[in-house]
Amino acid sequence: MSGYTPEAYSMLGFILARRNLSVLALQHELAAAGLAVNIKSLYRLANDTPVQKIDLHIAAAICKVCEVGLSDLISFRKPKAQLHRLDSKTEARLDALMSKNNEGRLTPAERREFGTLADRAHQISLANARTLLAEQRRVGKSAPAKGKTGARKHTPIAA
C-alpha cells in the first residue's frame, strides 16, 4: 500500500439544499421512515469536512428518503462550493416565529423580527441556489427534478 488515504466527502448539504430541507426536517423524515438517527450525525454529514466514517444504515436511509444513490451522497472529490445556512439558534427562532405567525399570534415586534429573519433566510436560499447551479455545471451533472430520480434506477434499500 502506498500510504495514500482518499478523503470522502458527504454531499448531504447539497442534497438537502436541492430539496429545500433542513437537517431537522430530514431527521423527521427518517423517523417517519422508521429510523431514529442522532441529529449530530446528520449535522456532521451535512458539513463540508471530510467524512471519517459513515454508518451505512444511516447512509442507506438518507439515500432512500432523499431518493439519491450512495454515489450521490458520498464523493471522493472535495466540493469547491460551500453552502450557507442560518445558525441553529436563529433557525430555531425563525421556526418559532413561523409557528406563531401561522396561529396569528405575532406581536408587532415579533412580526418585524419575523420579516427580517425570513428575508435573511430567503437571501441565503437564493445564494445557495446560485452556488448549487454553479457546482452542478462544474461537475457536469444536472440535478433530477424533485421527486424524480432521473433515468438511473436505484435498487430499493432496506434501512
Long-range contacts (C-beta under 8 A, 24 or more apart in sequence): 6-76, 7-50, 7-76, 7-78, 8-50, 8-51, 8-54, 8-74, 8-75, 8-76, 9-48, 9-50, 9-51, 9-74, 9-75, 9-76, 9-77, 9-78, 9-79, 10-44, 10-45, 10-46, 10-47, 10-51, 10-54, 10-73, 10-74, 10-75, 11-72, 11-73, 11-74, 11-75, 11-79, 12-42, 12-45, 12-46, 12-62, 12-73, 13-46, 13-47, 13-48, 13-83, 14-79, 14-81, 14-83, 14-132, 14-135, 15-62, 15-66, 15-68, 15-72, 15-73, 16-46, 16-66, 17-83, 17-128, 17-129, 17-132, 18-132, 18-143, 18-146, 19-66, 19-146, 20-125, 22-85, 22-91, 24-91, 26-62, 26-65, 26-66, 29-65, 30-61, 30-62, 30-65, 33-61, 33-64, 33-65, 33-159, 34-159, 35-61, 35-159, 37-61, 48-78, 48-79, 48-82, 50-78, 57-159, 60-157, 60-158, 60-159, 61-157, 61-159, 63-154, 63-157, 64-156, 64-157, 64-159, 67-144, 67-147, 67-148, 67-149, 67-154, 68-149, 68-154, 69-152, 69-154, 77-139, 79-135, 80-135, 80-138, 81-131, 81-132, 81-134, 81-135, 81-138, 82-131, 83-128, 83-131, 83-132, 84-124, 84-127, 84-128, 85-124, 85-128, 86-117, 86-120, 86-121, 86-124, 90-117, 90-120, 93-117, 94-118, 94-121
